[in-house]
Amino acid sequence: MIPLYALCDQATLDARNLSLEDFVQLSHRYNASIIQYRNKSSDMETVKKNLIALRHSWEGILIVNDAVDLAPFCDGVHLGQEDLQRFDRDIGKAVTIVRHRIGRDKWLGISTHNQEEIFQANAMDVNYIGLGAYRSTLTKEVSTVLGESLDALAELSNHDVAAIGGVRLDDTFKHVAYRVIGSALYED
């Protein structure tokens, strides 16, 4: 079975009245190896506090979404294409800047959506790419749904691939290293 990369979205936790501890328990239940913490609405101090809380209860890999300055409190950072452009309009230069800021000992993942972005990422110093969306999802607006073509695109990557967007617990892939699952963890 492809390892689970659990997406801990604060807005989803709040909507379901769940705590970070509840999410960690779900992640253990499904044998996740990675948790990514995403919080698009809180200030950086709150995100930092929540990362520290997660770190105390989660021994696996902990990634933060977008918050490059909080990399010291976890194992790495994941950035989307738009988020990378805050560092430089050239995505390759942006990755170099972020890698320099977080260091070589931290994981760096970036989102990709098509063959062109995969080929660009192949030349970059990242640990993995998120590729998707696999399906439409209710928790995030997506412009491109890759469906069954995701696995063929994943084969083009020089990096480990994390399938993102609408992935379910029973989905299988041949060329994907991680299944990124968020709200589907609550459906059983």
Residue, then its C-alpha position, 0 to 999 in steps of 0.5 A: m500500500i502506498p504510504l499515507y500523507a495526511l493533510c491537516d487543514q485547520a479550517t476542516l478541523d474547525a468545521r468538524n469541531l476536531s482538535l489537533e490531537d483528534f487528527v493525530q489519532l486519525s493519522h495513527r489509525y491509518n498509519a500515515s507517515i507524514i502530516q502536513y499542517r495547513n492553516k490559511s486563516s490564522d496568524m503566524e504565532t498561532v500556526k507556530k503554536n499548532l506546529i509545536a503541539l503537533r510536534h509533541s504528539w506526532e513522531g512522523i514527518l511534519i510538514v508546514n504549508d506555505a510558512v517558510d519561516l516556521a520550518p525550524f519547528c517541523d521537518g519541512v515546507h510545502l509550497g504551491q506554484e503561486d506561493l513560490q512566486r512570492f519569492d521570485r517570479d521564476i519558479g526555479k529561482a524561487v525554489t533555490i531561495v526557499r531551499h537556502r532559507i530552510g536548509r538542506d536538512k529540511w524537506l521541500g515539496i512543491s505542487t505541480h499540475n501538468q507535464e510542464e511543471i513536472f519537467q521544471a521541478n525535475a531540475m529543482d532541489v526538492n524532495y517531492i512534488g505534489l501532483g494533482a488534483y486527482r479528483s475535484t474536492l470540496t475543500k479546495e478549488v481546483s482548476t485542473v483535474l488529472g484523473e487517471s492521467l495522474d499516474a502516467l504523469a507521475e512516472l515523468s518525475n525525477h522526484d517522489v510524487a504525492a498524489i493530491g486533490g480528492v484522493r481517497l483511502d482506497d485509491t491505488f497508483k503505480h508511480v506515486a510515492y504518497r497518497v495525500i488525504g485530507s477530508a477523506l480521513y473522516e469518512d468511514 
